[in-house]
Amino acid sequence: MAKVTISPNRTTDKTIRSIDRKREQERRKMFFRAKDHAPEFAAKLVQRLLDRGVIETTSVSDIREAFENQLNKLGYMEEFEMQMKIAPVRTIAQDPNVVSLYFTQYIVEDLIDHPAIQDVFGDDLDVYLAVDSVFRVLRE
């Protein structure tokens, strides 16, 4: 009978693939939960950003609509596109929520050009903390 050898590299690879699959499943679940509850999350996010003084706007409904559109697009984004979007803020937190990272970068990079936005205040961490306080429930 042949001796079975267990390669440490093979075991490590299996563990890494298992962790990656679990993360991907968690991520998909978060995206679809965000999409399913897009109007509620968009309203909460706009209110939280206004309350914390992160954004100044002339039209709350336009901003809420922009957030809703982004939430609806999350589940259909390509992996590469998502990674490129969150790359500048990936290291902002110890165990970041990918939805919060995406919206942080969206607010800092894209929303600032929205006609209804007058200004965005605070640094990336301030924006992330405000956004994550709304999207934290997606991880539960």
C-alpha positions in Angstrom: 0.0 0.0 0.0 1.4 3.4 -0.9 2.1 5.9 1.8 -0.1 9.0 1.6 1.8 12.2 2.0 0.0 15.4 2.8 1.7 18.4 1.3 1.6 21.5 3.5 1.2 23.6 0.3 -1.9 21.6 -0.7 -3.4 22.0 2.7 -2.7 25.7 2.7 -4.2 26.1 -0.7 -7.4 24.3 0.3 -7.7 26.6 3.4 -7.1 29.7 1.3 -9.7 28.7 -1.3 -12.2 27.9 1.5 -11.7 31.3 3.1 -12.0 33.0 -0.3 -15.3 31.2 -1.1 -16.7 32.2 2.3 -15.8 35.8 1.8 -17.3 35.8 -1.7 -20.5 34.3 -0.4 -20.7 36.9 2.4 -20.0 39.7 -0.1 -22.8 38.5 -2.5 -25.2 38.2 0.3 -24.4 41.8 1.5 -24.8 43.1 -2.1 -28.2 41.5 -2.6 -29.4 42.5 0.9 -28.4 46.1 0.1 -30.2 45.9 -3.3 -33.4 44.4 -1.7 -33.5 47.2 0.8 -32.1 50.0 -1.4 -34.8 52.7 -0.6 -34.4 52.3 3.2 -30.6 52.2 3.1 -30.5 55.2 0.8 -32.8 57.3 3.1 -30.8 56.3 6.2 -27.5 57.1 4.5 -28.5 60.5 3.3 -29.9 61.3 6.8 -26.7 60.1 8.5 -24.4 62.1 6.2 -26.5 65.2 6.8 -26.7 64.7 10.5 -22.9 64.2 10.8 -22.2 67.2 8.5 -20.4 65.1 5.9 -22.4 66.4 2.9 -24.2 69.7 2.2 -26.9 69.4 -0.5 -29.7 71.4 -2.2 -31.9 68.3 -2.8 -32.1 65.4 -0.4 -34.3 63.5 -2.8 -31.8 63.7 -5.7 -29.0 62.4 -3.4 -31.2 59.6 -2.1 -32.0 58.6 -5.7 -28.3 58.6 -6.6 -27.6 56.3 -3.6 -30.5 54.0 -4.5 -29.2 53.7 -8.0 -25.7 52.7 -6.7 -27.2 50.2 -4.3 -29.2 48.6 -7.2 -26.0 48.3 -9.3 -23.9 46.7 -6.6 -24.9 43.1 -7.3 -24.1 43.4 -11.0 -20.7 45.0 -10.8 -17.7 43.1 -12.1 -15.1 42.1 -9.5 -12.4 44.1 -11.3 -14.5 47.3 -11.4 -15.3 46.9 -7.6 -11.6 46.4 -6.7 -10.6 49.4 -8.7 -13.2 51.5 -7.1 -12.3 50.6 -3.5 -8.5 50.4 -4.0 -7.7 54.0 -2.7 -9.6 53.4 0.6 -9.0 49.6 1.1 -6.7 50.2 4.1 -8.9 52.7 5.9 -10.2 50.1 8.5 -9.0 46.9 10.0 -11.8 44.6 8.8 -13.7 46.9 6.3 -17.2 46.3 5.0 -16.9 46.3 1.2 -20.2 48.1 0.7 -19.1 50.8 3.1 -15.8 51.1 1.2 -17.5 51.4 -2.1 -19.9 54.1 -0.9 -17.0 56.0 0.8 -15.2 56.1 -2.4 -18.3 56.9 -4.4 -19.1 59.9 -2.1 -15.5 61.2 -2.2 -14.9 60.6 -5.9 -18.2 60.7 -7.8 -20.9 62.3 -5.6 -18.9 65.5 -5.2 -19.6 66.2 -8.9 -23.4 65.7 -8.5 -25.3 68.9 -9.2 -27.2 68.7 -5.9 -24.1 68.5 -3.8 -22.7 71.7 -2.5 -19.8 70.2 -0.6 -18.4 67.1 1.1 -16.7 67.7 4.5 -14.2 65.5 6.4 -11.5 63.1 5.4 -12.0 59.6 4.1 -12.2 58.1 7.6 -15.0 60.4 8.6 -17.0 59.5 5.5 -16.3 55.8 6.0 -17.4 55.9 9.7 -20.6 57.6 8.8 -21.3 55.3 5.9 -20.4 52.1 7.9 -22.7 53.1 10.7 -25.6 52.6 8.2 -24.2 49.5 6.4 -22.9 47.7 9.4 -26.2 45.7 9.6 -25.4 44.0 6.3 -22.7 41.9 7.9 -25.0 40.4 10.6 
